[in-house]
Structures are given as structure tokens and as C-alpha cells.
């Protein structure tokens, strides 16, 4: 898919449904709505807060690339960050701004494209981006912009989806491809729904498969990572993630998060300790903490200039 077209479809998706907004039945934009989303987000993914502890946020100029509805933003501001958050779409931008207003917090929520930022060089001490880079079709441009706006010695904390995970290797590339074939069997959606899987999503996957047939690898990952109508997404193994951040000094590189919800009743029966153990070995979230070098890296002979 053309990069510009893919980016527009990504923007439209999040504009219709900002990330995590589906988690709460409270009135959108209310304090109860934001608190409910926060509670569910960190109950399911407590490692997010663990990774936040890797950085001393107090007094630092922080840019969040992909702020969603501002859940992490409120945590970072509470820790003393001087905060700016960006989203590619208007809906998420307004939701994040609403979160800051609802809790009377300082900070900016801006609609910006991460591939072409309008901030001066070295504007930020920290760039934070949790689960966003894999959704940017021309991610290399976004990484170049992140490097540009981060000061020398500045910190970078990012999460991308992990290729070497149960989610990808077992679920997306095996069980869901098998399941897509089974969805054509009469009554199969009822059986899978009884096991705790989402009926509407299953029906939509079946409809798309019948209408469009096979899809690219990026679109298949997107459909299974963010819903059947999501346009594209990528996954990274350890080498690929390190290469993505090749111009930074990587200090921590870990994996977290086995999403037990995907396994219906079976997943709910797994003890929390076992879920965490699985996540720390074959988790869906590959998290990297890095620093921008104080001085530009020397290019090796023959290395292409950007």
C-alpha cells in the first residue's frame, strides 16, 4: 500500500475511535471516563508504569508521539514532566486535550504528523512513544524527526510490537489463519463466541475475507493487532528493533505482556504469575530505552548519508 494512502487510513481509524476509548462506558470526556480507562489500562498492562520508572521525568521537556487520549500523559505530568503530546488525528488530539482540562493539568495536545514535526532542533529532553511507531507507514521519517527534536544526550522510550512473541508466532500467524478458514463453517462463530471471543470482530473478519481474499503481511498484522479494518502494522524482532533505533545508544531492551484476553476462557484461567512469566519471555511489547549520542556518530566508509 502507498505510504500516503496508508497514513491517511491510519489517521481515519484513530479519528473514529481514539486508542483505548472503547474501554469505558462512561460519558466520553468525563473524569469518570478517563479514570475508568486509566484503571483498565494499567491493570492489564502494569509494565507500562514499571517502564516509566526508568526515567526521571521531573522538569524535563517531554514529547509524547502518539498520546492517544492522554492516559500516560497524566502520569508523566504528575511526575513533573513539561509535557507536549501529539496525535496524527483530530479525535485523539481533542480527547487528550480534554483529559488535561478535566484534571486541570498543564501541557499541550497538538495534532501533528510525526514524519514532519514543526519543533526546533533539540527541543525536548525526552521522547516517549508507546505502541505507535509500528503504525507509521514511513517510520524511518518519524525516527529521523525524533532524533532531530531530541537534544544530544536526550532520552527515548518506545514500545513496538514483538515479532518473537506468542501473539505473533502462535496467534496471528497460525491460529488466526487457521481460524479464518474455520469461520466459513456454519455455527463456528457461535462456538468461538461461547469461548469468549468477540462475535462482531469474527463476523467482520469473515466478511472481509470473502470480499477481498488474501492480503499483504502488513495488512494481515494490522487486522489482527487493531481490528479487522485496520490498514497496516509491523512487528520487530530484537535485531530489527535495534536497527530501527540504530542512531541511538540502546540501554535497555526488554519484552513484556502476554495478552491473556485473546485466549478467551482459557486465558482467564491462567494464574497472573504465569501470564507475567510468559510476557517476559514471549511478550507482545518490545520496549527500548535509549539515549541520543552527545556527539554525532562517525559514519563508516561507504555508509550512505541520510
Secondary structure by P-SEA (a helix, b strand, c coil): ccaaaaaaaaaaaaaaccccccccccccccaaaaaaaaaaaaaacaaaaaaaacccccccbbbbccccccaaaaaaaaacccbbbbbccaaaaaaaaaaaaaabbbbbbbbccccccccccccccbbbbccccccccaaaaaaaaaaaaccccbbbbbbbbbccccccccccccaaaaaaaaccccaaaaaaaaacccaaaaaaaaaaaaccccccaaaaaaaaacccccccbbbbcaaaaaaaaccccccccbbbbccccccccccccccaaaaaaaaaaccccbbbbbbccccccccccccccc
